[in-house]
């Protein structure tokens, strides 16, 4: 498997858990890691390089130079994510790996649903196992049912800290807008995120137009 590691706490936790599981249960799976360097200002890929070396992980670091690519792009997050995923697939193909493991979690799933509804006019979101390129590759999301808070707790218990700086465009991103709305609603109703997530499995077909 190929694990996409961004240097953020979610992907570091995913990578850590996979390695612990692999060791504890002696699965013998080959775990490779890839960091797609977006070349953002204040990003220091040396920390991630040192992390990989320290853990002894087989890894690739690929310079994508997304910062220059998206400077004049309106939907920066979409273009950046698309480029990172394209590079991950290229690495997977080089290594003859067909499962690309990503760190998306329950909160990401809820936010992505609203992003697609608000800005794309469609009801769709992330799924636990997603075929790519007509099933030639698959995105796997092992932390799909975990909340961001639960992942943060695991990270603290494991002594993990972020290794990459924040995206310089995040504060003005659409995802930040959605997250702010949900956080404000969550102050009065802490079940906002889980309710959105569980609504996927509680669809009232009679009340949905066909």
Helices and strands as residue ranges (DSSP letters): E 2-4, H 9-24, E 32-37, H 45-55, E 58-63, H 66-70, H 76-95, E 99-101, H 106-120, E 129-132, E 137-140, H 148-158, G 170-172, H 174-186, H 192-199, G 205-207
